[in-house]
Structures are given as C-alpha cells and as structure tokens.
Amino acid sequence: MTTYYKHHVFFCCNQREAPDTCCNNHGASALQTYAKEQIKALGLSGAGQIRINKAGCLGRCDDGPVLVVYPEGTWYTFIDKEDIDEIIREHLQHGRIVERLKR
C-alpha cells in the first residue's frame, strides 16, 4: 500500500489551562509553523513528499512538546529551531532517527 505522503508529521499544539502542562506552552505552534515553512522552502511539501500538521492533544504532554512522524510512528521532543532542523535533515530527508530527541 502506498501512502499519500512519504512522511506525515503531527505537532501537538494543545493548549490547556494553567497549571496543567501542555505542548503549546513550550512553543509548539510557532515551531510547527517554522517546520512547515522549512519543508516548503526545501521543496519537500506536497503529494508523495512531506506534510506538516497541527494536532490537538496527542496524549503525551508530560513529554512535551512532542511531534510524531508517520508512517514510522516515531515520537520526538524538541526545544528550538535547531532541533526541528535536525529532525528535518536527519529523519525526513535522510531516513535516520534522531535518537537524542526520540521519546
């Protein structure tokens, strides 16, 4: 079976009321936007390539912020643009899991 996207990436962008922990309190929405822009700039978006999406709660806010890459089902945490760049370069472009960010 062929999937529509080679990689489909979901960023948890859930927002909870304080004092509950949530991914969006750690900049998830801004970094999701950054990832989407980077994928487009690299010419990697569209059918057969990579799709970056926002998601509601993915149930792992205590590990957050988190994203998951399908079809592999690989979960990552991230802190900044450099982490997102590494996930894009290593996993999405070259198929290598970024072990230091894996959750």
CYANA upper distance limits for C-alpha pairs under 8 A (distance plus 0.5 A):
  3 THR  CA     48 GLY  CA      8.12
  4 TYR  CA     47 ALA  CA      6.41
  4 TYR  CA     48 GLY  CA      6.10
  5 TYR  CA     46 GLY  CA      7.93
  5 TYR  CA     47 ALA  CA      6.10
  5 TYR  CA     48 GLY  CA      4.99
  5 TYR  CA     49 GLN  CA      5.61
  5 TYR  CA     50 ILE  CA      6.18
  5 TYR  CA     51 ARG  CA      7.15
  6 LYS  CA     48 GLY  CA      5.84
  6 LYS  CA     49 GLN  CA      5.38
  6 LYS  CA     50 ILE  CA      6.37
  6 LYS  CA     71 PRO  CA      8.18
  7 HIS  CA     49 GLN  CA      6.97
  7 HIS  CA     50 ILE  CA      5.36
  7 HIS  CA     51 ARG  CA      7.00
  7 HIS  CA     69 VAL  CA      6.91
  7 HIS  CA     70 TYR  CA      6.04
  7 HIS  CA     71 PRO  CA      6.85
  7 HIS  CA     92 LEU  CA      7.38
  8 HIS  CA     50 ILE  CA      6.34
  8 HIS  CA     51 ARG  CA      5.40
  8 HIS  CA     52 ILE  CA      6.72
  8 HIS  CA     53 ASN  CA      8.14
  8 HIS  CA     69 VAL  CA      6.27
  8 HIS  CA     70 TYR  CA      5.55
  8 HIS  CA     71 PRO  CA      7.45
  9 VAL  CA     50 ILE  CA      8.11
  9 VAL  CA     51 ARG  CA      6.62
  9 VAL  CA     52 ILE  CA      5.36
  9 VAL  CA     53 ASN  CA      6.54
  9 VAL  CA     67 LEU  CA      7.33
  9 VAL  CA     68 VAL  CA      6.20
  9 VAL  CA     69 VAL  CA      5.01
  9 VAL  CA     70 TYR  CA      6.75
 10 PHE  CA     52 ILE  CA      6.72
 10 PHE  CA     53 ASN  CA      5.42
 10 PHE  CA     54 LYS  CA      6.15
 10 PHE  CA     55 ALA  CA      6.32
 10 PHE  CA     67 LEU  CA      5.92
 10 PHE  CA     68 VAL  CA      5.87
 10 PHE  CA     69 VAL  CA      7.10
 11 PHE  CA     28 ALA  CA      7.36
 11 PHE  CA     29 SER  CA      8.23
 11 PHE  CA     32 GLN  CA      6.69
 11 PHE  CA     52 ILE  CA      8.22
 11 PHE  CA     53 ASN  CA      6.78
 11 PHE  CA     54 LYS  CA      5.52
 11 PHE  CA     55 ALA  CA      6.16
 11 PHE  CA     66 VAL  CA      6.81
 11 PHE  CA     67 LEU  CA      4.79
 11 PHE  CA     68 VAL  CA      7.22
 12 CYS  CA     23 CYS  CA      6.65
 12 CYS  CA     24 ASN  CA      7.94
 12 CYS  CA     28 ALA  CA      7.31
 12 CYS  CA     54 LYS  CA      6.77
 12 CYS  CA     55 ALA  CA      5.43
 12 CYS  CA     56 GLY  CA      6.20
 12 CYS  CA     57 CYS  CA      6.27
 12 CYS  CA     58 LEU  CA      6.37
 12 CYS  CA     65 PRO  CA      7.50
 12 CYS  CA     66 VAL  CA      6.41
 12 CYS  CA     67 LEU  CA      6.44
 13 CYS  CA     22 CYS  CA      8.48
 13 CYS  CA     23 CYS  CA      6.31
 13 CYS  CA     24 ASN  CA      5.46
 13 CYS  CA     28 ALA  CA      6.02
 13 CYS  CA     29 SER  CA      6.02
 13 CYS  CA     54 LYS  CA      6.54
 13 CYS  CA     55 ALA  CA      6.29
 13 CYS  CA     56 GLY  CA      6.21
 13 CYS  CA     57 CYS  CA      7.44
 14 ASN  CA     22 CYS  CA      6.64
 14 ASN  CA     23 CYS  CA      6.48
 14 ASN  CA     24 ASN  CA      6.12
 14 ASN  CA     55 ALA  CA      7.69
 14 ASN  CA     56 GLY  CA      5.34
 14 ASN  CA     57 CYS  CA      5.46
 15 GLN  CA     22 CYS  CA      6.32
 15 GLN  CA     23 CYS  CA      7.53
 15 GLN  CA     24 ASN  CA      5.93
 15 GLN  CA     25 ASN  CA      7.60
 16 ARG  CA     20 ASP  CA      6.58
 16 ARG  CA     21 THR  CA      7.42
 16 ARG  CA     22 CYS  CA      6.32
 21 THR  CA     25 ASN  CA      7.94
 21 THR  CA     61 CYS  CA      6.78
 21 THR  CA     62 ASP  CA      7.08
 22 CYS  CA     26 HIS  CA      7.97
 22 CYS  CA     61 CYS  CA      5.56
 22 CYS  CA     62 ASP  CA      7.87
 22 CYS  CA     64 GLY  CA      7.43
 22 CYS  CA     65 PRO  CA      7.86
 23 CYS  CA     27 GLY  CA      7.60
 23 CYS  CA     28 ALA  CA      6.24
 23 CYS  CA     61 CYS  CA      6.16
 23 CYS  CA     64 GLY  CA      5.62
 23 CYS  CA     65 PRO  CA      4.75
 23 CYS  CA     66 VAL  CA      7.27
 24 ASN  CA     28 ALA  CA      5.27
 24 ASN  CA     29 SER  CA      6.60
 24 ASN  CA     65 PRO  CA      7.69
 26 HIS  CA     64 GLY  CA      8.08
 26 HIS  CA     65 PRO  CA      6.62
 26 HIS  CA     79 ILE  CA      8.17
 27 GLY  CA     31 LEU  CA      6.74
 27 GLY  CA     65 PRO  CA      8.24
 28 ALA  CA     32 GLN  CA      6.48
 28 ALA  CA     65 PRO  CA      6.64
 28 ALA  CA     66 VAL  CA      8.35
 29 SER  CA     33 THR  CA      6.77
 29 SER  CA     54 LYS  CA      7.97
 30 ALA  CA     34 TYR  CA      6.75
 31 LEU  CA     35 ALA  CA      6.57
 31 LEU  CA     80 ASP  CA      7.74
 31 LEU  CA     81 LYS  CA      7.23
 31 LEU  CA     84 ILE  CA      7.96
 32 GLN  CA     36 LYS  CA      6.71
 32 GLN  CA     52 ILE  CA      7.79
 32 GLN  CA     53 ASN  CA      7.89
 32 GLN  CA     54 LYS  CA      7.37
 33 THR  CA     37 GLU  CA      6.71
 34 TYR  CA     38 GLN  CA      6.67
 34 TYR  CA     81 LYS  CA      7.98
 35 ALA  CA     39 ILE  CA      6.67
 35 ALA  CA     52 ILE  CA      7.59
 35 ALA  CA     84 ILE  CA      7.03
 35 ALA  CA     85 ASP  CA      8.22
 35 ALA  CA     88 ILE  CA      8.37
 36 LYS  CA     40 LYS  CA      6.80
 36 LYS  CA     51 ARG  CA      8.24
 36 LYS  CA     52 ILE  CA      6.00
 36 LYS  CA     53 ASN  CA      8.43
 37 GLU  CA     41 ALA  CA      6.57
 38 GLN  CA     42 LEU  CA      6.62
 39 ILE  CA     43 GLY  CA      6.85
 39 ILE  CA     44 LEU  CA      5.73
 39 ILE  CA     45 SER  CA      6.32
 39 ILE  CA     50 ILE  CA      7.82
 39 ILE  CA     88 ILE  CA      8.31
 40 LYS  CA     44 LEU  CA      6.35
 40 LYS  CA     45 SER  CA      5.85
 44 LEU  CA     49 GLN  CA      6.22
 44 LEU  CA     50 ILE  CA      6.38
 45 SER  CA     49 GLN  CA      6.09
 45 SER  CA     50 ILE  CA      5.44
 45 SER  CA     51 ARG  CA      6.47
 46 GLY  CA     50 ILE  CA      6.71
 46 GLY  CA     51 ARG  CA      7.12
 50 ILE  CA     92 LEU  CA      8.21
 57 CYS  CA     61 CYS  CA      8.09
 60 ARG  CA     64 GLY  CA      7.03
 60 ARG  CA     66 VAL  CA      7.69
 61 CYS  CA     65 PRO  CA      7.03
 61 CYS  CA     66 VAL  CA      7.76
 63 ASP  CA     77 THR  CA      7.49
 63 ASP  CA    103 ARG  CA      7.95
 64 GLY  CA     77 THR  CA      6.47
 64 GLY  CA     78 PHE  CA      8.24
 65 PRO  CA     77 THR  CA      6.00
 65 PRO  CA     78 PHE  CA      6.71
 65 PRO  CA     79 ILE  CA      8.03
 66 VAL  CA     75 TRP  CA      7.37
 66 VAL  CA     76 TYR  CA      6.04
 66 VAL  CA     77 THR  CA      4.96
 66 VAL  CA     78 PHE  CA      7.20
 67 LEU  CA     75 TRP  CA      6.33
 67 LEU  CA     76 TYR  CA      5.90
 67 LEU  CA     77 THR  CA      6.95
 68 VAL  CA     73 GLY  CA      6.64
 68 VAL  CA     74 THR  CA      5.99
 68 VAL  CA     75 TRP  CA      4.89
 68 VAL  CA     76 TYR  CA      6.72
 69 VAL  CA     73 GLY  CA      5.92
 69 VAL  CA     74 THR  CA      5.68
 69 VAL  CA     75 TRP  CA      7.01
 70 TYR  CA     74 THR  CA      7.38
 74 THR  CA    102 LYS  CA      7.74
 74 THR  CA    103 ARG  CA      8.43
 75 TRP  CA    102 LYS  CA      6.22
 75 TRP  CA    103 ARG  CA      5.78
 76 TYR  CA    101 LEU  CA      5.77
 76 TYR  CA    102 LYS  CA      4.92
 76 TYR  CA    103 ARG  CA      5.70
 77 THR  CA    101 LEU  CA      5.96
 77 THR  CA    102 LYS  CA      6.98
 77 THR  CA    103 ARG  CA      6.93
 78 PHE  CA     83 ASP  CA      6.08
 78 PHE  CA     84 ILE  CA      7.31
 78 PHE  CA    101 LEU  CA      7.07
 79 ILE  CA     83 ASP  CA      6.87
 80 ASP  CA     84 ILE  CA      7.15
 81 LYS  CA     85 ASP  CA      6.54
 82 GLU  CA     86 GLU  CA      6.69
 83 ASP  CA     87 ILE  CA      6.80
 83 ASP  CA    101 LEU  CA      8.37
 84 ILE  CA     88 ILE  CA      6.66
 85 ASP  CA     89 ARG  CA      6.51
 86 GLU  CA     90 GLU  CA      6.24
 86 GLU  CA     91 HIS  CA      8.30
 86 GLU  CA     98 VAL  CA      8.03
 87 ILE  CA     91 HIS  CA      5.80
 87 ILE  CA     92 LEU  CA      7.10
 87 ILE  CA     97 ILE  CA      8.44
 87 ILE  CA     98 VAL  CA      6.94
 88 ILE  CA     92 LEU  CA      5.34
 88 ILE  CA     93 GLN  CA      6.65
 89 ARG  CA     93 GLN  CA      5.66
 89 ARG  CA     94 HIS  CA      7.04
 90 GLU  CA     94 HIS  CA      5.61
 90 GLU  CA     95 GLY  CA      6.73
 90 GLU  CA     96 ARG  CA      5.65
 90 GLU  CA     97 ILE  CA      7.25
 90 GLU  CA     98 VAL  CA      7.16
 91 HIS  CA     95 GLY  CA      4.89
 91 HIS  CA     96 ARG  CA      5.10
 91 HIS  CA     97 ILE  CA      5.79
 91 HIS  CA     98 VAL  CA      7.16
 92 LEU  CA     96 ARG  CA      8.35
 97 ILE  CA    102 LYS  CA      8.14
 98 VAL  CA    102 LYS  CA      6.72
